[in-house]
Amino acid sequence: MVELYKQNYEDNKRIYRSVESKIREKLGTNVPINHVGSTAIKNMWGKNIIDVLIGVNSEYEMEEFSKQIKDLGFFPGNHSTGMIYRFFASTEKETKSGDIHIHLAYINSDRYRDFLILRNYLIENEKEAKDYSDFKRELISNRNIIRDDYKRLKSKYVTGLLNRARINCKTY
């Protein structure tokens, strides 16, 4: 079963800043770190998981940052795709409300840009953000939806949303 929450933007921003501060202590102040995902958008429903995007410039940084993120207590996840992208979670189990996800991606990669484009597009377009939030709520209105179905249907929706964002977003 999937649970969504009316996310508290101000609380999540505070949590993000605390996590960002700990990461900066490990990685340094010049590393690009961004709050992404639905908790970075006002008035969103979501799983209430803080998503943190960290930009890397080289293979060396990818390896070093990965080690540092593990030292902070994060667990590598299955979503990693080698040197292009690495995923870490605050728990080893299936993630839930209150967890933290760390995304390491090359700054010059589509993956990195897409995180920022989507976030900025949803901030700039309240109607799109509301439609996306409503879509997720509609998916879980059937209390028996399983996580894999939720993820698959949400992914399809996000693909269309991201395509619109790439065309229309002014900044990333």
C-alpha positions, -999 to +999 in steps of 0.1 A: +000+000+000+012+035-008+007+064+016+007+100+006+007+130+029-001+167+025+035+177+028+046+205+051+068+227+028+083+247+056+091+217+078+106+199+048+127+229+038+140+230+074+149+193+073+165+197+039+187+225+052+198+204+081+207+175+058+224+199+034+245+213+062+257+178+072+266+170+036+285+203+032+305+195+063+317+163+045+319+174+009+327+211+011+310+244+004+315+245-034+295+213-042+262+220-059+235+206-036+198+211-043+164+202-027+144+184-054+113+163-056+078+170-043+089+182-009+107+211-026+073+223-040+046+241-020+012+225-016+021+191-028+009+157-018+036+130-018+054+103+002+071+130+023+106+119+014+133+146+012+152+143-021+187+158-023+205+162-056+243+165-055+263+174-086+296+157-094+321+168-120+343+137-123+347+100-117+369+108-088+342+130-072+316+103-078+337+078-059+347+102-031+312+116-026+298+081-026+321+071+002+313+103+022+276+098+018+279+062+031+300+076+060+270+098+068+249+067+073+232+065+039+227+031+021+234+026-016+202+017-035+193-004-065+185+027-086+222+034-092+235+032-127+272+029-123+292+061-130+263+081-144+240+082-113+241+069-078+212+067-053+214+065-015+186+062+011+185+069+048+172+034+055+180+000+041+143-010+040+116+002+017+115+040+022+087+057+039+076+092+051+104+111+068+132+093+049+160+111+029+171+102-006+204+113-020+209+115-057+245+118-071+246+128-108+271+144-132+264+181-135+265+179-173+241+149-175+205+149-185+196+132-152+210+161-132+193+188-154+160+169-154+158+170-116+162+208-117+141+214-147+112+195-132+115+212-098+117+246-113+089+240-137+066+229-109+075+259-088+068+282-118+036+265-128+012+261-099-015+245-122+010+217-133+020+212-097-016+209-086-024+185-114+006+163-106-004+163-069-040+155-077-029+127-100-009+111-072-038+114-048-061+099-074-038+069-078-039+061-041-076+067-038-078+030-045-063+020-011-052-014-025-028+000-051+006-018-047+038+002-047+050-012-081+018-001-098+020+033-082+056+038-093+049+026-129+019+049-134+035+078-117+066+073-138+045+074-170+029+107-158+062+122-149+077+114-183+050+136-199+054+162-173+091+163-178+087+166-216+065+197-210+089+211-185+119+207-209+100+228-235+086+254-212+109+258-182+128+290-182+155+280-157+173+250-143 
